């Protein structure tokens, strides 16, 4: 299974392919950009006045984007077991 690291986040690894475990419901999104502001991994961007997932390559599965989305437009589910974010700190 592939293990990736990033110079931006020392002590963090991403294991395997977790798939698309975060999506944006465009019908609910009002383009407020709360998800963009809260995401340390820069997973989101605003295009055409809507939030879009830019990349989940460095997503830390914190669900902060889901918590700050007042419209319920962020659809978040945990990646399949054995894939995704792993850290040395817990």
Backbone as JSON, one array per atom type, in Angstrom:
{
  "sequence": "XXXXXXXXXXXXXXXXXXXXXXXXXXXXXXXXXXXXXXXXXXXXXXXXXXXXXXXXXXXXXXXXXXXXXXXXXXXXXXXXXXXXXXXXXX",
  "N": [[0.85, -1.17, 0.0], [0.56, 2.2, -0.83], [2.37, 4.83, 0.75], [2.31, 8.18, 1.55], [4.03, 11.28, 2.17], [4.45, 14.67, 3.39], [6.23, 17.69, 3.09], [5.13, 19.93, 4.2], [3.69, 19.09, 6.41], [5.17, 17.71, 8.78], [5.69, 14.47, 10.23], [3.32, 13.37, 9.51], [1.42, 11.04, 7.63], [-0.08, 9.74, 4.66], [-2.04, 7.08, 3.8], [-2.52, 4.71, 1.32], [-5.35, 4.86, -0.97], [-7.92, 6.8, -0.11], [-10.23, 7.4, -1.45], [-13.06, 9.38, -2.59], [-14.0, 10.87, -0.04], [-15.01, 13.21, 0.87], [-17.33, 15.51, -0.26], [-18.94, 18.19, -2.06], [-22.13, 19.51, -1.88], [-23.45, 21.12, -4.34], [-25.9, 22.38, -4.71], [-26.66, 23.18, -2.19], [-24.54, 24.78, -1.35], [-23.5, 28.08, -0.68], [-21.32, 29.54, -1.31], [-19.85, 30.77, 0.74], [-17.28, 30.37, 1.67], [-16.28, 29.43, 4.1], [-15.27, 26.85, 4.48], [-12.94, 26.94, 2.95], [-11.42, 28.81, 4.39], [-11.01, 27.5, 6.85], [-9.62, 25.15, 6.36], [-6.61, 23.65, 6.79], [-5.1, 22.17, 5.04], [-5.64, 23.11, 2.57], [-7.68, 22.09, 0.87], [-9.91, 22.99, -0.49], [-11.45, 25.21, -2.9], [-12.88, 28.21, -4.26], [-14.95, 28.34, -6.95], [-16.76, 29.66, -9.6], [-18.52, 30.81, -7.78], [-19.03, 28.83, -5.9], [-18.07, 26.38, -3.48], [-15.53, 24.04, -4.04], [-14.02, 20.82, -4.04], [-10.67, 20.82, -4.19], [-8.37, 19.24, -3.88], [-7.77, 16.22, -2.11], [-5.44, 15.31, -1.22], [-3.78, 16.04, 0.96], [-5.5, 16.06, 3.07], [-6.49, 16.08, 6.44], [-8.55, 14.85, 7.67], [-10.04, 16.11, 9.67], [-12.55, 17.15, 9.8], [-13.28, 19.79, 10.11], [-14.19, 21.44, 8.06], [-16.74, 20.43, 7.58], [-17.96, 21.0, 10.04], [-18.03, 23.83, 10.04], [-19.69, 24.52, 7.98], [-22.49, 26.13, 7.44], [-24.66, 25.66, 5.79], [-24.85, 22.97, 5.38], [-23.59, 21.82, 3.23], [-21.24, 20.42, 2.92], [-20.37, 17.19, 2.5], [-19.36, 14.71, 4.39], [-17.59, 11.78, 5.08], [-15.99, 9.21, 6.9], [-12.89, 7.88, 5.69], [-12.36, 4.6, 4.21], [-11.36, 1.99, 6.48], [-7.91, 1.66, 7.33], [-6.93, 3.31, 5.38], [-5.99, 6.65, 4.36], [-5.37, 9.47, 6.54], [-2.65, 9.5, 8.81], [-0.83, 9.91, 11.8], [2.08, 10.74, 13.81], [1.4, 11.67, 16.25], [-0.9, 10.74, 17.57]],
  "CA": [[0.0, 0.0, 0.0], [1.33, 3.42, -0.96], [2.41, 5.77, 1.86], [2.8, 9.49, 1.11], [4.33, 12.26, 3.19], [4.47, 16.05, 2.89], [7.13, 18.59, 3.82], [4.31, 20.91, 4.92], [3.15, 18.51, 7.64], [6.07, 16.66, 9.27], [5.09, 13.51, 11.16], [2.02, 12.94, 9.0], [1.45, 10.17, 6.45], [-1.36, 9.37, 4.05], [-1.89, 5.68, 3.44], [-3.46, 4.2, 0.34], [-6.28, 5.77, -1.62], [-9.16, 6.8, 0.66], [-11.38, 7.7, -2.31], [-13.68, 10.7, -2.44], [-14.77, 10.79, 1.2], [-15.6, 14.53, 1.07], [-17.93, 16.09, -1.46], [-19.71, 19.42, -1.84], [-23.45, 19.55, -2.5], [-23.48, 22.45, -4.96], [-27.22, 22.98, -4.55], [-26.71, 23.79, -0.85], [-23.41, 25.68, -1.14], [-23.75, 29.48, -1.03], [-20.04, 30.17, -1.62], [-19.38, 31.58, 1.87], [-15.83, 30.1, 1.78], [-15.86, 29.0, 5.43], [-14.45, 25.64, 4.33], [-11.63, 27.37, 2.44], [-10.69, 29.48, 5.47], [-10.7, 26.63, 7.98], [-8.86, 23.97, 5.95], [-5.15, 23.82, 6.81], [-4.51, 21.44, 3.93], [-6.03, 23.79, 1.33], [-8.42, 21.12, 0.06], [-11.03, 23.63, -1.17], [-11.33, 26.46, -3.64], [-14.16, 28.75, -4.71], [-15.04, 28.51, -8.41], [-18.14, 29.94, -10.02], [-19.27, 31.16, -6.56], [-19.32, 27.62, -5.14], [-16.91, 25.65, -2.97], [-15.21, 22.81, -4.76], [-12.86, 20.1, -3.53], [-9.52, 21.0, -5.08], [-7.6, 18.01, -3.71], [-7.8, 15.63, -0.78], [-4.12, 14.69, -1.06], [-3.22, 16.31, 2.29], [-6.61, 16.19, 4.03], [-6.2, 15.46, 7.73], [-9.78, 14.23, 8.15], [-10.44, 16.75, 10.92], [-13.96, 17.49, 9.63], [-13.53, 21.21, 10.4], [-15.0, 21.96, 6.96], [-18.1, 19.98, 7.82], [-18.47, 21.73, 11.21], [-18.25, 25.27, 9.78], [-20.6, 24.73, 6.85], [-23.83, 26.42, 7.95], [-25.68, 25.2, 4.84], [-24.84, 21.51, 5.27], [-23.18, 21.46, 1.87], [-20.09, 19.52, 2.96], [-20.75, 15.79, 2.75], [-18.13, 14.12, 4.94], [-17.65, 10.43, 5.64], [-14.63, 8.75, 7.18], [-12.36, 6.98, 4.67], [-12.33, 3.18, 4.59], [-10.32, 1.62, 7.43], [-6.6, 1.33, 6.78], [-6.52, 4.31, 4.4], [-6.13, 8.05, 4.78], [-4.48, 10.22, 7.42], [-2.02, 8.85, 9.96], [0.13, 10.82, 12.4], [2.9, 10.28, 14.91], [0.94, 12.31, 17.49], [-2.2, 10.3, 18.09]],
  "C": [[0.9, 1.24, 0.0], [1.23, 4.27, 0.31], [3.03, 7.06, 1.36], [3.07, 10.38, 2.31], [4.35, 13.65, 2.55], [5.43, 16.86, 3.74], [6.35, 19.62, 4.63], [3.84, 20.41, 6.27], [4.05, 17.37, 8.12], [5.37, 15.75, 10.28], [3.74, 12.99, 10.72], [2.24, 12.08, 7.76], [0.03, 9.98, 5.95], [-1.16, 8.0, 3.44], [-2.96, 5.29, 2.43], [-4.32, 5.28, -0.29], [-7.6, 5.74, -0.86], [-10.4, 7.06, -0.18], [-11.91, 9.1, -2.05], [-14.59, 10.7, -1.21], [-15.35, 12.15, 1.61], [-16.1, 15.03, -0.27], [-18.66, 17.37, -1.07], [-21.03, 19.3, -2.59], [-23.63, 20.97, -3.05], [-24.83, 23.14, -4.8], [-27.36, 23.68, -3.19], [-25.64, 24.85, -0.64], [-23.77, 27.1, -1.57], [-22.45, 30.25, -1.28], [-19.45, 31.01, -0.51], [-17.88, 31.45, 2.11], [-15.37, 29.77, 3.2], [-14.95, 27.78, 5.35], [-13.04, 25.99, 3.84], [-10.8, 27.96, 3.57], [-10.23, 28.53, 6.57], [-9.75, 25.47, 7.62], [-7.35, 24.25, 5.87], [-4.47, 23.18, 5.61], [-4.87, 22.03, 2.56], [-6.73, 22.85, 0.35], [-9.49, 21.77, -0.81], [-10.61, 24.87, -1.95], [-12.75, 26.93, -3.97], [-14.05, 28.97, -6.21], [-16.5, 28.7, -8.76], [-19.06, 30.14, -8.81], [-19.73, 29.96, -5.75], [-18.01, 27.02, -4.64], [-16.75, 24.38, -3.77], [-14.03, 22.14, -4.05], [-11.78, 20.22, -4.58], [-8.67, 19.73, -5.07], [-7.76, 17.51, -2.28], [-6.45, 15.0, -0.43], [-3.53, 14.89, 0.33], [-4.31, 16.53, 3.34], [-6.27, 15.43, 5.3], [-7.45, 14.94, 8.42], [-10.26, 14.81, 9.47], [-11.92, 17.1, 10.95], [-14.28, 18.93, 9.99], [-14.4, 21.83, 9.31], [-16.47, 21.63, 7.15], [-18.73, 20.77, 8.97], [-18.81, 23.18, 10.89], [-19.2, 25.54, 8.64], [-22.04, 24.88, 7.36], [-24.94, 25.88, 7.06], [-25.75, 23.68, 4.72], [-24.41, 21.02, 3.9], [-21.97, 20.53, 1.83], [-20.57, 18.14, 3.36], [-19.48, 15.05, 3.12], [-18.42, 12.72, 5.46], [-16.22, 9.97, 5.87], [-14.17, 7.81, 6.07], [-12.42, 5.53, 5.15], [-11.17, 2.89, 5.53], [-9.02, 1.23, 6.73], [-6.12, 2.3, 5.72], [-6.62, 5.69, 5.02], [-5.04, 8.51, 5.73], [-3.95, 9.38, 8.57], [-0.94, 9.78, 10.49], [0.92, 10.18, 13.52], [2.38, 10.74, 16.26], [-0.44, 11.91, 17.93], [-3.19, 9.88, 17.06]]
}
